[in-house]
Amino acid sequence: MKPGIRDLVPVALLLVALAIAFNFLDPSKGASDGGRPTISLGEPPPTATPTATPAPTEAPVSDVPPPSTWVVMFVSISPAGSETIDGRYAFDSLDFEFPGPPFPDMRDDAWKIVAEGTVTIAEGGRQAFTFDHDGEARVFVDGREVGFQPDGGKAQALRSVFDREPGQAIIRVEVRDTGGTLLLKTR
């Protein structure tokens, strides 16, 4: 029996597929110069040539003292995420430690302390504000967030560094209860 066209078409398709595959598998076409790529074993990879440029020095950082008066707000957070101020007080310093919510009608792990105060920055440049906290902490200077630290499960320090011109600045500290004790103390 003589082979028919039905027998020749699959063989022709197989030959076309092999020709196309050979173009991709041909090692002589792997390098841009038409030759074979060179793989050297045991040689170190090329490294950048070191420069004689000295590393820039960090600008000095001035520590900002805490404000002499803080306006402290106790804020409850609803399951939908809305916030309600439950109390607003003035304090000379921040020294709070709450094993649970500060008021009986607040839900545990659904509240935060927000404290605002004004400081005078004598010289412009890099400034730093530091406080201790246990809970999720954020720091804002003139409405701009300059520091964030998640709850670490224990007391930890947050030092926020920011650039500021001389003059009065509003510092806002927020510490959210995320489980366990909430702690907020200025240094």
WOBELHU-V630735 format. One record per pair of residues at least 24 apart in sequence whose ideal C-beta (glycine too) atoms are under 6 Angstrom apart, sorted by the first residue. I is the first residue (numbers start at 1). J is the second residue. If there is no record, write none. Layout:
I|J  I|J
//
This chain:
59|126  61|126  61|128  61|161  62|127  63|128  64|119  64|127  64|129  66|186  67|117  67|118  67|119  70|94  70|115  70|117  71|116  72|115  73|114  74|102  75|112  75|114  76|106  76|111  77|110  93|186  94|184  94|186  95|185  96|184  97|183  98|182  99|181  109|177  109|179  111|177  112|174  112|176  113|175  113|184  114|174  115|173  116|172  117|171  118|168  118|170  119|169  119|171  120|168  121|164  121|166  121|169  123|166  124|165  124|166  126|163  127|162  127|164  128|159  128|161  129|160  129|171  130|157  130|159  130|187  131|186  132|157  132|185  133|175  133|183  133|184  134|181  134|183  135|175  135|176  135|177  135|178  135|182  136|176  136|178  137|175  138|174  139|173  140|172  141|169  141|171  142|169  142|170  151|178  155|183
//
